[in-house]
Amino acid sequence: MQTSTRNSLLLNRSLAAVWHPCTQMKQHESLPLIPVARAAGCWLYDFDGRRYLDAVSSWWVNLFGHGNAHINAALRDQLDTLEHAMLAGFTHEPVVELSERLSALTGNALGHCFYGSDGASAVEIALKMSFHYWRNSGQPGKTQFVSLQGSYHGETLGALSVTDVALFKDTYAPLLRTSLQVQSPDWRLAETGESPRDYALRAVKSLRQHLEQHHATTAALIVEPLVQGATGMAMYHAAYLSEARALCDRYGVHLIADEIMTGFGRTGTMFAHEQAGIVPDFLCLSKGITGGYLPLSVVMTTDTVYNAFYDDKVTRGFLHSHSYTGNALACRAALATLEIFEQKQIVTSNHRLSAMITDAAVAIARHPRVKHFRNAGMIWAFEVESGDPAFARNFHQAALSKELLLRPIGNTIYFMPPYVITDDEIALLTARTLELLTP
């Protein structure tokens, strides 16, 4: 079978049988899907050998490249011992070791790990856990949640209830619980001459006013630390997190850090909240946790929260489960990912890599169509002035023609490459993006 035929056949089969995520399927009548035959490092390849630089880490999950030898070897080894066992009434070494290692990364401040399969389920778990904590603690009136304007926390019903992106939320609004949003610290909203820190502190006033009035009914504040992803990589100063932590403590409200995207070195520290010198009550992790290999998420929490559920009564236990909780293969992939972080001192080396990419992107930052060029660790973003209402779709297609996988959010272009991107790949990414900006 010719490779071009294989491409065509796979496209037709996929369109007939697969309902793709976050996609208007009718658009694929004119915009063909990209069939992926194999992947290596930062590259995806189709059956014809065409390649695409995965500059968005396959939806922000791939940290150390496709086909990473270390993770591959760990999974092969795990396959010979245990692929999965239910975690209700049983346990296994990979999930115990992973929990211990994750806890150690928080200085053991968050010593209890509850596992899910994806980011949205982690948010669901954290919301339910916070609500149930207050019920167990004799404050059943604390049932409401507050989030930031423009926040995104997932698309299951609970997660969508605290999300503030109309595209995802409006259609399903009748199914959702009401939540309230407070001013985002997104520094793009600052006034002329106002620093990101000053704007973050101004935004805190909205949260303070909200908690002053509603703390008796508020269970938790949920935030994406430092970077709000689906809002267009909205970045903000760590001072907001410091002040938010203090306000949550003052008013008896939990702080949930949704680090689904910002965790595991993406913002320049292992976890973004570290840059504020705080510890949340709940830490939600997923995406990069397995290096992009297998679905896994975790909610980490404190002794205080855990102890509120520790009781003889079943109804005071945390009532949440799913069949693949703490899957052994996924946990082993996560352990291998953490080993790479440690062995190669990734957080430190990423500082150098980040500086290299920022230097390579200077011409992009200075381009006359570019606004708000910004960087946080291994994330870069900028807005492009364009009158094209289909800018995101058209730019995505144009980028593919230049061997780049870029997926704009509105008129925001962002880079979130794997941590193994090479000098030559950085040069290609930045040079060809600049070409796309100057047609």
C-alpha positions in Angstrom: 0.0 0.0 0.0 1.4 3.4 -1.0 1.9 5.8 1.9 -0.4 8.5 0.2 -3.1 5.9 0.1 -2.6 5.1 3.8 -3.0 8.8 4.6 -6.2 9.1 2.6 -7.7 5.9 4.0 -6.9 6.9 7.6 -8.5 10.3 7.1 -11.7 8.8 5.7 -11.9 6.2 8.5 -11.4 8.8 11.2 -14.0 11.2 9.8 -16.5 8.3 9.7 -15.8 6.8 13.1 -14.1 9.3 15.4 -15.8 12.4 16.9 -12.8 14.6 17.5 -12.5 16.9 20.6 -13.3 20.6 20.6 -14.0 20.4 16.9 -16.7 21.4 14.5 -16.5 18.2 12.4 -18.1 19.8 9.3 -15.0 22.0 9.0 -13.0 18.9 8.1 -14.8 18.8 4.8 -12.4 21.5 3.7 -9.6 21.3 6.4 -8.2 17.8 6.4 -7.2 16.1 9.5 -3.5 15.4 9.9 -2.8 11.7 10.1 0.0 10.8 12.4 2.0 7.7 11.5 4.8 8.1 14.0 6.6 10.6 16.3 10.1 11.2 17.5 11.4 14.0 19.7 9.6 17.2 18.8 8.3 15.9 15.5 5.1 14.3 14.3 5.2 12.5 10.9 2.4 11.4 8.5 2.5 8.4 6.2 4.0 10.4 3.4 6.9 11.5 5.6 5.7 15.1 6.1 6.7 16.4 9.5 5.3 18.9 11.9 7.3 20.5 14.8 5.1 19.9 17.9 5.4 23.4 19.2 2.4 23.0 21.6 3.5 19.7 23.1 0.4 17.9 21.8 -2.0 20.0 23.9 0.6 20.9 26.6 1.4 17.3 27.7 4.6 16.2 26.1 7.6 17.3 28.2 10.6 15.2 27.0 9.7 14.4 23.4 7.8 11.7 21.6 9.3 8.2 22.0 11.4 9.1 25.0 13.8 6.2 25.6 13.7 6.4 29.4 10.0 6.5 29.7 9.7 3.7 27.1 12.0 1.5 29.1 10.1 2.1 32.3 6.8 1.1 30.7 8.2 -2.0 29.1 9.5 -3.1 32.5 6.2 -2.3 34.2 4.3 -4.4 31.6 6.1 -7.5 32.8 4.9 -7.1 36.4 1.6 -5.2 36.7 -0.5 -3.3 34.2 -3.4 -2.4 36.5 -5.1 -3.3 39.8 -8.1 -1.6 41.3 -7.1 0.8 44.1 -10.1 0.2 46.3 -8.9 -2.3 48.9 -5.6 -2.8 47.1 -2.4 -0.9 46.5 0.8 -1.3 44.5 4.3 0.0 44.5 4.2 2.5 41.6 1.3 4.5 43.1 2.9 4.5 46.6 6.3 5.6 45.3 4.7 8.3 43.1 2.7 9.6 46.0 5.8 9.8 48.2 7.8 11.5 45.5 5.1 14.1 44.7 4.7 14.8 48.3 8.4 15.4 48.7 8.3 17.9 45.9 6.0 20.0 48.1 8.2 19.6 51.2 5.6 17.1 52.4 3.1 20.0 52.9 0.7 18.2 50.6 1.1 14.6 51.8 -2.1 12.9 50.5 -2.6 12.1 46.9 -6.0 11.2 45.3 -5.8 10.0 41.7 -7.9 10.6 38.6 -7.5 10.3 34.9 -7.4 13.9 33.5 -7.3 17.5 34.4 -11.0 18.1 34.5 -11.5 15.1 36.8 -8.8 16.4 39.1 -10.7 19.7 39.4 -14.0 17.8 40.0 -12.2 15.9 42.8 -10.8 19.1 44.4 -14.2 20.9 44.3 -16.0 17.9 45.8 -13.3 17.4 48.4 -13.5 21.1 49.5 -17.3 21.0 49.7 -17.3 17.7 51.7 -14.5 19.0 54.0 -16.7 21.9 55.1 -19.7 19.6 55.6 -17.6 17.3 57.7 -16.3 20.3 59.7 -19.8 21.5 60.7 -20.0 24.3 58.1 -22.4 22.9 55.5 -23.3 26.4 54.2 -19.9 26.7 52.5 -21.0 25.4 49.1 -20.0 28.1 46.6 -16.9 28.6 44.6 -15.1 31.6 43.1 -12.7 31.8 40.2 -11.0 34.3 38.1 -12.5 36.1 35.1 -11.4 34.2 32.0 -10.6 31.1 33.9 -10.6 27.6 32.4 -10.7 24.5 34.6 -12.1 21.8 32.3 -15.3 20.8 30.6 -17.0 18.3 32.9 -20.0 19.8 34.7 -18.3 20.8 38.0 -15.1 22.1 36.3 -17.2 23.9 33.7 -19.1 25.6 36.5 -16.0 27.4 37.6 -14.8 28.1 34.1 -15.4 31.6 32.6 -14.8 31.0 28.8 -18.1 31.6 26.9 -17.2 29.2 24.1 -17.1 26.3 26.6 -19.7 27.4 29.1 -22.7 29.1 27.5 -24.2 26.1 25.7 -24.3 24.0 28.9 -25.2 26.8 31.3 -28.6 25.3 32.3 -26.7 22.2 33.6 -24.2 24.1 35.7 -23.9 25.3 39.3 -23.6 29.0 39.6 -20.2 30.3 40.5 -18.8 33.8 40.8 -15.8 35.4 39.2 -13.5 38.1 40.4 -11.2 40.4 38.4 -8.3 38.6 36.6 -4.8 39.8 37.4 -3.9 39.3 33.6 -1.3 42.1 33.1 -2.6 42.8 29.6 -5.4 44.6 31.3 -3.1 47.0 33.2 -3.3 50.7 32.5 -0.4 52.5 30.8 2.5 52.8 33.1 1.1 50.3 35.6 3.4 47.4 36.3 2.2 43.7 36.3 2.8 43.6 40.1 0.8 46.8 40.7 -2.0 45.6 38.5 -2.1 42.2 40.3 -2.4 44.0 43.6 -5.2 46.1 42.2 -7.0 43.0 41.0 -6.7 41.5 44.5 -9.2 44.2 45.8 -12.0 42.4 43.8 -11.2 39.2 45.6 -11.0 40.9 49.0 -14.4 42.5 48.5 -15.9 39.2 47.4 -14.7 37.3 50.4 -15.6 40.0 52.8 -19.2 39.6 51.6 -19.4 35.9 50.8 -16.9 34.0 52.9 -19.6 32.3 55.0 -20.9 30.6 51.9 -17.6 30.2 50.0 -15.8 26.8 50.0 -12.9 27.6 47.8 -11.1 29.9 45.4 -9.7 28.1 42.4 -7.0 29.7 40.2 -4.6 28.8 37.5 -1.3 30.0 39.0 0.6 32.6 37.0 -0.9 31.6 33.6 -4.5 31.4 32.5 -4.3 29.1 29.5 -7.5 29.2 27.5 -7.9 32.9 28.0 -4.9 33.3 25.6 -2.0 32.5 28.0 -2.9 35.4 30.3 0.1 35.9 32.6 0.2 37.6 35.9 2.5 38.5 38.8 3.0 36.1 41.7 2.1 38.8 44.1 -1.6 38.0 43.4 -1.1 34.4 44.6 0.6 35.6 47.8 -2.3 38.0 48.6 -4.9 35.4 47.6 -3.4 32.9 50.0 -3.5 35.4 52.8 -7.1 36.3 52.1 -8.2 32.7 52.0 -6.5 32.1 55.3 -8.2 35.2 56.8 -11.7 34.3 55.7 -11.5 30.5 56.1 -11.7 29.6 52.4 -9.7 26.9 50.6 -7.2 27.7 47.8 -7.2 25.3 44.9 -4.2 25.6 42.6 -5.1 24.2 39.2 -1.7 23.4 37.9 -2.9 21.0 35.2 -1.0 23.1 32.6 1.5 25.1 34.7 2.9 22.2 36.7 6.1 20.3 36.0 8.4 23.0 35.1 6.3 25.0 32.7 6.6 28.4 34.4 10.2 28.2 35.6 9.7 26.3 38.8 8.5 22.8 39.4 5.1 24.2 40.3 4.0 27.7 39.6 2.7 28.5 43.1 6.3 28.1 44.4 7.1 31.5 42.9 4.7 33.1 45.4 6.1 31.2 48.3 2.8 29.7 49.2 1.2 26.2 49.6 -2.4 25.7 48.3 -4.9 23.5 50.2 -5.4 21.5 47.0 -3.0 21.0 44.1 -4.4 19.6 40.8 -1.9 18.1 38.5 -2.1 16.3 35.1 -0.9 16.8 31.5 2.9 16.6 31.9 2.7 14.3 34.8 3.4 11.2 32.6 5.5 13.1 30.1 2.6 13.0 27.7 2.3 9.2 27.6 -0.8 8.1 29.5 -3.8 9.7 31.1 -3.3 10.5 34.8 -4.2 13.2 37.2 -3.8 13.8 40.9 -5.2 16.0 43.6 -2.8 16.6 46.5 -3.9 18.0 49.8 -3.0 18.6 53.5 -3.2 16.6 56.7 -5.9 19.0 57.8 -8.2 18.1 54.9 -7.4 14.4 55.1 -8.1 14.2 58.8 -11.6 15.7 58.3 -12.6 12.6 56.4 -10.9 10.0 58.6 -13.8 8.5 60.6 -15.7 5.3 61.3 -18.7 6.6 59.2 -18.7 5.8 55.5 -20.6 9.0 54.8 -17.7 11.0 56.2 -15.3 9.3 53.8 -14.6 10.9 50.4 -17.1 9.5 48.0 -15.4 9.5 44.6 -13.8 6.8 42.5 -13.2 5.5 39.0 -12.0 2.2 37.6 -8.5 3.2 36.6 -7.6 5.3 39.6 -3.8 5.1 40.2 -3.2 2.9 37.1 0.2 1.2 37.6 1.4 1.9 34.0 0.5 5.6 34.2 2.1 5.9 37.6 5.3 4.2 36.3 5.4 6.7 33.4 5.0 9.5 35.9 7.9 8.1 38.0 10.1 7.9 34.9 9.2 11.5 34.1 10.2 12.6 37.6 13.5 10.7 37.3 14.3 12.7 34.2 13.6 15.9 36.0 16.0 14.9 38.8 18.7 13.2 36.7 19.0 16.0 34.2 18.2 18.9 36.5 15.5 20.0 34.1 14.1 23.0 36.1 17.6 24.5 36.0 18.4 23.6 32.4 15.0 25.0 31.4 16.1 28.5 32.6 18.9 28.4 30.0 16.6 27.0 27.3 14.0 29.6 28.0 16.5 32.4 27.6 17.7 30.9 24.3 14.2 30.8 22.9 13.4 34.3 24.1 16.5 35.6 22.4 15.7 33.8 19.2 12.2 35.3 19.2 13.3 39.0 19.5 12.4 39.7 15.9 8.9 38.3 16.6 8.5 40.5 19.7 9.5 43.5 17.7 7.2 42.8 14.7 4.7 45.6 14.1 1.7 43.2 14.1 2.7 41.7 17.5 1.3 43.0 20.8 2.0 41.9 24.4 4.9 39.5 23.7 5.3 37.7 27.0 7.1 34.7 28.6 6.8 32.6 31.7 9.4 29.8 31.9 8.7 27.5 28.9 5.6 29.4 27.7 5.6 32.2 25.2 2.6 34.1 23.9 1.7 37.2 21.8 -1.3 38.7 20.1 -1.3 39.4 16.4 -3.2 42.3 14.9 -5.5 40.9 12.3 -8.9 41.7 10.8 -9.4 38.1 9.8 -12.3 36.6 11.8 -11.0 33.1 11.1 -7.4 34.1 12.1 -6.8 31.1 14.4 -7.9 28.5 11.8 -6.1 30.1 8.9 -2.9 30.7 10.8 -2.9 27.1 12.0 -3.2 25.9 8.4 -0.5 28.2 7.2 1.8 27.0 10.0 1.3 23.4 9.0 2.5 24.3 5.5 5.7 25.4 7.1 6.1 22.2 9.2 4.8 23.9 12.4 2.1 22.6 14.7 0.8 25.9 16.2 -2.8 26.2 17.6 -3.7 29.8 18.2 -6.3 30.8 20.8 -8.2 33.6 19.0 -5.5 36.0 17.8 -3.1 34.7 20.5 -0.2 32.6 19.2 1.8 30.7 21.8 4.8 28.4 22.0 4.9 25.6 24.5 7.4 23.2 23.1 8.8 20.0 24.7 11.8 20.6 26.9 14.1 18.6 24.5 13.8 21.2 21.6 17.1 21.7 20.0 18.9 24.8 18.8 18.1 24.0 15.2 14.5 23.4 16.0 14.3 26.7 17.9 15.7 28.5 14.9 13.2 26.8 12.6 10.3 27.6 14.9 11.1 31.3 15.4 12.1 31.9 11.8 9.1 30.3 10.2 6.7 32.0 12.6 8.2 35.3 11.7 7.6 34.4 8.0 4.0 33.7 8.8 3.7 37.1 10.4 5.1 38.8 7.3 3.2 37.2 4.3 
